[in-house]
Amino acid sequence: MLNMADNELIRFSAEVSRIMPDIMRDFLRRQTKEVTEGNISLPQVLILDVLKDRASMRMGELAKYLSVTMAAATGIVDKLVRSGLVTRGSSADDRRIVNISITSGGRRIIKKHNEAKQKAFMDIFGHLSAADREKYLEILTKIHQRLKKDGQS
């Protein structure tokens, strides 16, 4: 038998499940122009975003980061290489290791995309009070910490 706390969690999860797709769809719509103008997919954006702060990253790490197979990661990276947004190189110590690095063109694209993302956040959250935004950020931070602890982020 479910207790009151379980019923509240079920109600909460049902409401979040109902509204989250609309929120995500609207947020992505606000960024779509930036993404589609550069003919770049969301997985490619994720790769550029993770590479922007690193000298390079191993292909295996990228696959794990995206939660995809090595073959899928290779396909995504191949498109980025053809577009001149990343380069592929091998390790001096082990030629089997493939390292991916962002190019200056990739940095320009991800900078533009992240500016559009920030604008979308400002548009979406601008009508909330500073206190509400702070509460929301506090909750997101707790969720992020839990996901990192669980190894999902």
BAROZA-10678 format. One record per atom (N, C-alpha, C): atom name; residue number from 1; x, y, z; residue in one letter. Coordinates in Angstrom, 1 decimal, decimal comma, m for minus. Each point is the difference from the previous one (the first is absolute). Layout:
BEGIN
   atom     n        x        y        z   res
     CA   NUM        X        Y        Z     A
...
# end
This chain:
BEGIN
   atom     n        x        y        z   res
      N     1      0,8     m1,2      0,0     M
     CA     1     m0,8      1,2      0,0     M
      C     1      0,9      1,3      0,0     M
      N     2     m0,4      0,9     m0,8     L
     CA     2      0,8      1,2     m0,1     L
      C     2     m0,3      1,0      1,1     L
      N     3      1,0      0,6      0,5     N
     CA     3     m0,2      1,0      1,1     N
      C     3     m0,2      1,4     m0,7     N
      N     4     m0,3      1,0      0,8     M
     CA     4     m0,2      1,3     m0,5     M
      C     4      1,2      0,6     m0,7     M
      N     5      1,2     m0,2      0,5     A
     CA     5      1,2      0,5     m0,7     A
      C     5      0,1     m0,7     m1,4     A
      N     6     m0,3     m1,3     m0,1     D
     CA     6      0,1     m0,6     m1,3     D
      C     6     m1,0      0,6     m0,9     D
      N     7     m1,2      0,2      0,4     N
     CA     7     m1,0      0,6     m0,8     N
      C     7      0,4      1,4     m0,5     N
      N     8      0,6      0,8      0,9     E
     CA     8      0,5      1,3     m0,4     E
      C     8      1,1     m0,1     m1,1     E
      N     9      0,9     m0,9      0,2     L
     CA     9      1,1     m0,2     m1,0     L
      C     9     m0,6     m0,5     m1,3     L
      N    10     m1,0     m0,9      0,0     I
     CA    10     m0,7     m0,4     m1,2     I
      C    10     m0,6      1,2     m0,7     I
      N    11     m0,7      0,8      0,7     R
     CA    11     m0,7      1,2     m0,5     R
      C    11      1,0      0,9     m0,6     R
      N    12      1,1      0,3      0,7     F
     CA    12      1,1      0,9     m0,4     F
      C    12      0,6     m0,5     m1,3     F
      N    13      0,3     m1,3      0,0     S
     CA    13      0,7     m0,6     m1,2     S
      C    13     m1,0      0,0     m1,2     S
      N    14     m1,2     m0,1      0,2     A
     CA    14     m1,0      0,0     m1,1     A
      C    14     m0,1      1,4     m0,6     A
      N    15      0,0      1,0      0,9     E
     CA    15     m0,1      1,4     m0,4     E
      C    15      1,3      0,4     m0,8     E
      N    16      1,2     m0,3      0,6     V
     CA    16      1,2      0,3     m0,7     V
      C    16      0,1     m0,7     m1,3     V
      N    17     m0,4     m1,3     m0,1     S
     CA    17      0,0     m0,7     m1,3     S
      C    17     m1,0      0,7     m1,0     S
      N    18     m1,0      0,6      0,5     R
     CA    18     m1,0      0,6     m0,9     R
      C    18      0,6      1,3     m0,6     R
      N    19      0,6      0,9      0,9     I
     CA    19      0,4      1,3     m0,4     I
      C    19      1,5      0,1     m0,6     I
      N    20      0,8     m0,9      0,4     M
     CA    20      1,4      0,0     m0,4     M
      C    20      0,2      0,0     m1,5     M
      N    21     m0,7     m0,9     m0,7     P
     CA    21      0,2      0,0     m1,5     P
      C    21     m0,3      1,3     m0,6     P
      N    22     m1,1      0,7      0,4     D
     CA    22     m0,3      1,3     m0,5     D
      C    22      1,1      1,1      0,3     D
      N    23      0,6     m0,1      1,2     I
     CA    23      1,0      0,9      0,4     I
      C    23      1,3     m0,2     m0,9     I
      N    24      0,3     m1,3     m0,1     M
     CA    24      1,2     m0,3     m0,8     M
      C    24     m0,2      0,3     m1,5     M
      N    25     m1,2     m0,3     m0,5     R
     CA    25     m0,2      0,3     m1,4     R
      C    25      0,1      1,5     m0,3     R
      N    26     m0,6      0,9      0,9     D
     CA    26      0,1      1,4     m0,1     D
      C    26      1,4      0,5      0,1     D
      N    27      0,7     m0,5      0,9     F
     CA    27      1,4      0,4      0,2     F
      C    27      0,8     m0,4     m1,2     F
      N    28     m0,1     m1,2     m0,6     L
     CA    28      0,7     m0,4     m1,2     L
      C    28     m0,4      0,8     m1,2     L
      N    29     m1,3      0,3     m0,1     R
     CA    29     m0,5      0,9     m1,1     R
      C    29      0,7      1,3      0,0     R
      N    30      0,2      0,6      1,2     R
     CA    30      0,7      1,3      0,1     R
      C    30      1,4     m0,1     m0,5     R
      N    31      0,6     m1,2      0,1     Q
     CA    31      1,4     m0,1     m0,4     Q
      C    31      0,1     m0,6     m1,4     Q
      N    32     m1,0     m0,5     m0,6     T
     CA    32      0,0     m0,7     m1,3     T
      C    32      0,6      0,9     m1,1     T
      N    33     m0,3      1,2      0,0     K
     CA    33      0,6      0,9     m1,0     K
      C    33      1,5     m0,1      0,0     K
      N    34      0,6      0,1      1,1     E
     CA    34      1,4      0,0      0,1     E
      C    34      0,6     m1,4     m0,4     E
      N    35     m0,7     m1,0      0,4     V
     CA    35      0,5     m1,4     m0,3     V
      C    35     m0,2     m0,2     m1,5     V
      N    36     m1,1      0,2     m0,5     T
     CA    36     m0,3     m0,3     m1,4     T
      C    36      0,8      0,9     m1,0     T
      N    37      0,2      1,2      0,3     E
     CA    37      0,8      0,9     m0,8     E
      C    37      1,4     m0,5     m0,2     E
      N    38      0,6     m0,7      1,0     G
     CA    38      1,3     m0,5     m0,2     G
      C    38      0,0     m1,5     m0,4     G
      N    39     m1,2     m0,5     m0,4     N
     CA    39     m0,2     m1,4     m0,4     N
      C    39      0,7     m0,9      1,0     N
      N    40     m0,3      0,2      1,3     I
     CA    40      0,6     m0,8      1,0     I
      C    40     m1,0     m0,6      0,9     I
      N    41      0,1     m1,3      0,4     S
     CA    41     m0,9     m0,7      0,8     S
      C    41      0,2      0,2      1,4     S
      N    42     m1,0     m0,3      0,8     L
     CA    42      0,2      0,1      1,5     L
      C    42      1,1     m0,9      0,5     L
      N    43      0,2     m1,2     m0,4     P
     CA    43      1,2     m0,8      0,5     P
      C    43      1,3      0,7     m0,4     P
      N    44      0,1      0,6     m1,2     Q
     CA    44      1,2      0,7     m0,4     Q
      C    44      0,2      1,2      0,9     Q
      N    45     m1,1      0,7      0,4     V
     CA    45      0,1      1,2      0,9     V
      C    45      0,6     m0,5      1,3     V
      N    46     m0,5     m1,2      0,5     L
     CA    46      0,5     m0,5      1,3     L
      C    46      1,5     m0,3     m0,1     L
      N    47      0,4     m0,5     m1,1     I
     CA    47      1,5     m0,3     m0,2     I
      C    47      0,8      1,3      0,0     I
      N    48     m0,5      1,0     m0,8     L
     CA    48      0,8      1,2      0,0     L
      C    48      0,0      0,7      1,4     L
      N    49     m1,1     m0,1      0,7     D
     CA    49     m0,1      0,6      1,3     D
      C    49      1,0     m0,6      1,0     D
      N    50      0,1     m1,3      0,0     V
     CA    50      0,9     m0,7      0,9     V
      C    50      1,5      0,2     m0,4     V
      N    51      0,2      0,2     m1,3     L
     CA    51      1,4      0,2     m0,5     L
      C    51      0,5      1,4      0,2     L
      N    52     m0,9      0,9      0,1     K
     CA    52      0,4      1,5      0,0     K
      C    52      1,0      0,3      1,1     K
      N    53     m0,1     m0,8      1,1     D
     CA    53      0,8      0,3      1,2     D
      C    53      1,2     m1,0      0,2     D
      N    54      0,3     m0,8     m1,1     R
     CA    54      1,0     m1,0      0,1     R
      C    54      0,9      0,1     m1,2     R
      N    55      1,2     m0,5      0,2     A
     CA    55      1,0     m0,1     m1,1     A
      C    55     m0,5     m1,0     m1,0     A
      N    56     m0,4     m1,2      0,5     S
     CA    56     m0,6     m1,1     m0,8     S
      C    56     m0,7     m0,9      0,9     S
      N    57     m0,7     m1,0     m0,6     M
     CA    57     m0,7     m1,0      0,7     M
      C    57      0,1     m1,3     m0,8     M
      N    58      0,1     m1,1      0,7     R
     CA    58      0,1     m1,3     m0,7     R
      C    58     m1,4     m0,3     m0,6     R
      N    59      0,0     m0,7     m1,1     M
     CA    59     m1,3     m0,4     m0,6     M
      C    59     m0,8     m0,9      0,9     M
      N    60      0,6     m0,8      0,8     G
     CA    60     m0,7     m0,9      0,9     G
      C    60     m0,7      0,9      1,1     G
      N    61      0,7      1,0      0,5     E
     CA    61     m0,6      0,9      1,0     E
      C    61     m1,2      0,8     m0,6     E
      N    62      0,1      0,4     m1,3     L
     CA    62     m1,1      0,6     m0,6     L
      C    62     m1,2     m0,9     m0,1     L
      N    63      0,2     m1,2     m0,4     A
     CA    63     m1,1     m1,0     m0,1     A
      C    63     m0,7     m0,2      1,3     A
      N    64      0,8     m0,1      1,1     K
     CA    64     m0,5     m0,2      1,3     K
      C    64     m0,8      1,3      0,4     K
      N    65      0,6      1,2     m0,2     Y
     CA    65     m0,7      1,2      0,3     Y
      C    65     m1,3      0,1     m0,6     Y
      N    66     m0,1     m0,4     m1,3     L
     CA    66     m1,3      0,1     m0,7     L
      C    66     m0,9     m1,2      0,2     L
      N    67      0,5     m1,0      0,7     S
     CA    67     m0,7     m1,3      0,3     S
      C    67     m0,4     m0,7     m1,3     S
      N    68      1,0      0,0     m0,9     V
     CA    68     m0,2     m0,7     m1,3     V
      C    68      1,1     m1,0     m0,3     V
      N    69     m0,2     m0,8     m1,0     T
     CA    69      1,1     m0,9     m0,3     T
      C    69      1,2      0,7     m0,7     T
      N    70      1,1     m0,6     m0,1     M
     CA    70      1,2      0,6     m0,7     M
      C    70     m0,4      0,2     m1,4     M
      N    71     m0,7     m0,9     m0,7     A
     CA    71     m0,4      0,2     m1,4     A
      C    71     m0,9      1,3     m0,1     A
      N    72     m0,9      0,1      0,9     A
     CA    72     m0,9      1,2     m0,1     A
      C    72      0,8      1,3      0,2     A
      N    73      0,9      0,0      1,0     A
     CA    73      0,9      1,2      0,3     A
      C    73      0,8      0,3     m1,2     A
      N    74      0,6     m1,1     m0,6     T
     CA    74      0,8      0,2     m1,2     T
      C    74     m0,7      0,7     m1,1     T
      N    75     m1,3     m0,4     m0,2     G
     CA    75     m0,8      0,6     m1,1     G
      C    75     m0,3      1,4      0,3     G
      N    76     m0,2      0,4      1,2     I
     CA    76     m0,3      1,4      0,4     I
      C    76      1,3      0,8     m0,2     I
      N    77      1,1     m0,5      0,5     V
     CA    77      1,3      0,7     m0,2     V
      C    77      0,4      0,1     m1,4     V
      N    78     m0,3     m1,0     m0,8     D
     CA    78      0,4      0,1     m1,5     D
      C    78     m0,7      1,2     m0,6     D
      N    79     m1,2      0,2      0,3     K
     CA    79     m0,7      1,2     m0,6     K
      C    79      0,6      1,3      0,5     K
      N    80      0,4      0,0      1,3     L
     CA    80      0,7      1,2      0,5     L
      C    80      1,4      0,2     m0,6     L
      N    81      0,7     m1,1     m0,3     V
     CA    81      1,3      0,1     m0,7     V
      C    81     m0,2      0,6     m1,4     V
      N    82     m1,0     m0,6     m0,7     R
     CA    82     m0,3      0,5     m1,4     R
      C    82     m0,4      1,5      0,0     R
      N    83     m0,6      0,4      1,0     S
     CA    83     m0,4      1,4      0,1     S
      C    83      1,1      0,9      0,5     S
      N    84      1,1     m0,6      0,4     G
     CA    84      1,2      0,8      0,4     G
      C    84     m0,2      0,5      1,5     G
      N    85     m0,9     m0,6      0,7     L
     CA    85     m0,2      0,5      1,4     L
      C    85      0,8     m0,7      1,1     L
      N    86      0,5     m1,2     m0,4     V
     CA    86      0,9     m0,8      0,9     V
      C    86      1,0     m0,6     m0,9     V
      N    87      1,1     m0,4      0,7     T
     CA    87      1,1     m0,8     m0,7     T
      C    87      0,1     m1,3      0,8     T
      N    88      0,5     m1,0     m0,8     R
     CA    88      0,2     m1,3      0,6     R
      C    88      1,5     m0,3     m0,1     R
      N    89      0,6     m0,5      1,1     G
     CA    89      1,4     m0,3      0,1     G
      C    89      0,2     m1,3      0,8     G
      N    90      1,2     m0,5     m0,2     S
     CA    90      0,3     m1,2      0,8     S
      C    90      1,0      0,3      1,1     S
      N    91      0,0     m0,8      1,0     S
     CA    91      0,9      0,2      1,2     S
      C    91      1,4     m0,3     m0,4     S
      N    92      1,0      0,7      0,4     A
     CA    92      1,4     m0,3     m0,3     A
      C    92      0,4     m1,3      0,7     A
      N    93     m0,6     m0,3      1,1     D
     CA    93      0,3     m1,3      0,7     D
      C    93     m0,7     m1,2     m0,5     D
      N    94     m1,2      0,2     m0,5     D
     CA    94     m0,8     m1,2     m0,5     D
      C    94     m0,8      0,5     m1,1     D
      N    95      0,3     m0,5     m1,2     R
     CA    95     m0,7      0,5     m1,2     R
      C    95     m1,4     m0,5     m0,1     R
      N    96     m0,4     m1,0      0,8     R
     CA    96     m1,4     m0,4      0,0     R
      C    96     m0,9      1,0      0,7     R
      N    97      0,6      0,8      0,8     I
     CA    97     m0,8      1,1      0,7     I
      C    97     m0,2      1,1     m0,9     I
      N    98     m1,3      0,4     m0,2     V
     CA    98     m0,4      1,1     m0,8     V
      C    98     m0,4      1,2      0,9     V
      N    99      0,7      1,1     m0,2     N
     CA    99     m0,3      1,2      0,7     N
      C    99     m0,7      1,0     m0,9     N
      N   100     m1,0      0,7      0,6     I
     CA   100     m0,8      0,9     m0,7     I
      C   100      0,2      1,4      0,6     I
      N   101      0,3      1,0     m0,9     S
     CA   101      0,2      1,4      0,5     S
      C   101     m0,9      0,9     m0,8     S
      N   102     m0,4      1,1      0,7     I
     CA   102     m0,8      1,0     m0,7     I
      C   102      0,8      1,0     m0,8     I
      N   103     m0,5      0,4     m1,1     T
     CA   103      0,8      1,0     m0,8     T
      C   103     m0,6      1,4      0,4     T
      N   104      0,7      1,0     m0,6     S
     CA   104     m0,5      1,4      0,3     S
      C   104     m1,4      0,2     m0,6     S
      N   105     m0,3     m0,6     m1,1     G
     CA   105     m1,3      0,0     m0,6     G
      C   105     m1,1     m0,6      0,9     G
      N   106      0,4     m1,1      0,7     G
     CA   106     m0,8     m0,7      0,9     G
      C   106     m0,3      0,9      1,3     G
      N   107      1,1      0,7      0,4     R
     CA   107     m0,1      0,9      1,1     R
      C   107     m1,0      1,1     m0,3     R
      N   108      0,0      0,5     m1,2     R
     CA   108     m0,9      1,1     m0,4     R
      C   108     m1,4     m0,5      0,0     R
      N   109     m0,2     m1,2     m0,5     I
     CA   109     m1,4     m0,5     m0,1     I
      C   109     m0,6     m0,3      1,4     I
      N   110      0,8     m0,6      0,9     I
     CA   110     m0,5     m0,3      1,3     I
      C   110     m0,1      1,3      0,8     I
      N   111      0,8      1,0     m0,2     K
     CA   111     m0,2      1,3      0,7     K
      C   111     m1,3      0,6     m0,4     K
      N   112     m0,3      0,0     m1,3     K
     CA   112     m1,3      0,5     m0,5     K
      C   112     m1,2     m0,8      0,5     K
      N   113      0,2     m1,3      0,1     H
     CA   113     m1,1     m0,8      0,5     H
      C   113     m0,2      0,3      1,5     H
      N   114      1,0      0,1      0,7     N
     CA   114     m0,1      0,2      1,5     N
      C   114     m0,6      1,4      0,3     N
      N   115      0,3      1,0     m0,9     E
     CA   115     m0,6      1,3      0,2     E
      C   115     m1,5     m0,1     m0,3     E
      N   116     m0,4     m0,8     m1,0     A
     CA   116     m1,4     m0,2     m0,3     A
      C   116     m0,7     m0,8      1,2     A
      N   117      0,7     m0,9      0,5     K
     CA   117     m0,5     m0,8      1,2     K
      C   117     m0,3      1,0      1,2     K
      N   118      1,0      0,8      0,2     Q
     CA   118     m0,1      1,0      1,2     Q
      C   118     m1,2      0,9     m0,3     Q
      N   119     m0,1      0,5     m1,2     K
     CA   119     m1,2      0,9     m0,4     K
      C   119     m1,3     m0,8      0,3     K
      N   120      0,0     m1,2     m0,4     A
     CA   120     m1,3     m0,8      0,2     A
      C   120     m0,3     m0,1      1,5     A
      N   121      1,0     m0,3      0,8     F
     CA   121     m0,2      0,0      1,4     F
      C   121     m0,5      1,3      0,5     F
      N   122      0,6      1,1     m0,4     M
     CA   122     m0,4      1,3      0,4     M
      C   122     m1,5      0,3     m0,4     M
      N   123     m0,3     m0,4     m1,2     D
     CA   123     m1,4      0,2     m0,5     D
      C   123     m1,0     m0,8      0,8     D
      N   124      0,4     m1,3      0,3     I
     CA   124     m0,9     m0,9      0,7     I
      C   124     m0,2      0,4      1,5     I
      N   125      1,1      0,3      0,6     F
     CA   125      0,0      0,2      1,5     F
      C   125      0,0      1,5      0,4     F
      N   126      0,0      0,9     m1,0     G
     CA   126      0,0      1,4      0,3     G
      C   126     m1,2      0,5      0,7     G
      N   127     m1,2     m0,6     m0,2     H
     CA   127     m1,2      0,4      0,6     H
      C   127     m0,1     m0,4      1,5     H
      N   128      0,9     m0,9      0,4     L
     CA   128     m0,1     m0,5      1,4     L
      C   128      0,8      1,0      0,9     L
      N   129     m0,3      0,0      1,3     S
     CA   129      0,7      0,9      0,9     S
      C   129      1,4     m0,6      0,2     S
      N   130      0,9      0,9      0,5     A
     CA   130      1,3     m0,5      0,3     A
      C   130      0,0     m1,1      1,1     A
      N   131     m0,9      0,1      0,9     A
     CA   131     m0,2     m1,0      1,1     A
      C   131     m0,4     m1,4     m0,6     A
      N   132     m1,0      0,0     m1,0     D
     CA   132     m0,4     m1,2     m0,6     D
      C   132      1,1     m0,6     m0,8     D
      N   133      0,7      0,8     m0,8     R
     CA   133      1,2     m0,5     m0,7     R
      C   133      1,0     m0,6      0,9     R
      N   134      0,3      0,6      1,1     E
     CA   134      0,9     m0,5      0,9     E
      C   134     m0,4     m1,4      0,6     E
      N   135     m1,3     m0,1      0,3     K
     CA   135     m0,5     m1,3      0,5     K
      C   135      0,1     m1,1     m1,1     K
      N   136     m0,3      0,4     m1,2     Y
     CA   136      0,1     m0,9     m1,1     Y
      C   136      1,4     m0,5     m0,2     Y
      N   137      0,9      1,0      0,0     L
     CA   137      1,5     m0,4     m0,1     L
      C   137      0,4     m0,9      1,1     L
      N   138     m0,5      0,3      1,2     E
     CA   138      0,4     m0,9      1,1     E
      C   138     m0,5     m1,4     m0,2     E
      N   139     m1,2     m0,2     m0,5     I
     CA   139     m0,5     m1,3     m0,3     I
      C   139      0,7     m0,7     m1,1     I
      N   140      0,3      0,7     m1,1     L
     CA   140      0,8     m0,5     m1,1     L
      C   140      1,4     m0,5      0,5     L
      N   141      0,6      0,8      0,9     T
     CA   141      1,3     m0,3      0,5     T
      C   141     m0,1     m1,3      0,8     T
      N   142     m1,0     m0,2      0,8     K
     CA   142     m0,2     m1,2      0,8     K
      C   142     m0,1     m1,2     m1,0     K
      N   143     m0,9      0,2     m1,0     I
     CA   143     m0,2     m1,1     m1,0     I
      C   143      1,3     m0,3     m0,7     I
      N   144      0,8      1,0     m0,4     H
     CA   144      1,2     m0,2     m0,7     H
      C   144      1,0     m0,8      0,9     H
      N   145      0,1      0,4      1,2     Q
     CA   145      0,9     m0,7      1,0     Q
      C   145     m0,4     m1,4      0,1     Q
      N   146     m1,3     m0,3      0,1     R
     CA   146     m0,4     m1,4      0,1     R
      C   146      0,3     m0,8     m1,2     R
      N   147     m0,2      0,6     m1,2     L
     CA   147      0,3     m0,7     m1,3     L
      C   147      1,5     m0,3     m0,1     L
      N   148      0,8      1,0      0,4     K
     CA   148      1,5     m0,2      0,0     K
      C   148      0,4     m1,1      1,0     K
      N   149     m0,7     m0,1      1,1     K
     CA   149      0,3     m1,0      1,0     K
      C   149     m0,4     m1,4     m0,5     K
      N   150     m1,1      0,0     m0,8     D
     CA   150     m0,4     m1,3     m0,5     D
      C   150      0,7     m0,3     m1,3     D
      N   151      0,9      0,9     m0,5     G
     CA   151      0,8     m0,3     m1,2     G
      C   151     m0,8      0,2     m1,3     G
      N   152     m1,0      0,9      0,1     Q
     CA   152     m0,8      0,2     m1,2     Q
      C   152      0,3      1,3     m0,7     Q
      N   153      0,9      0,8      0,5     S
     CA   153      0,2      1,3     m0,5     S
      C   153      1,5      0,3     m0,1     S
# end
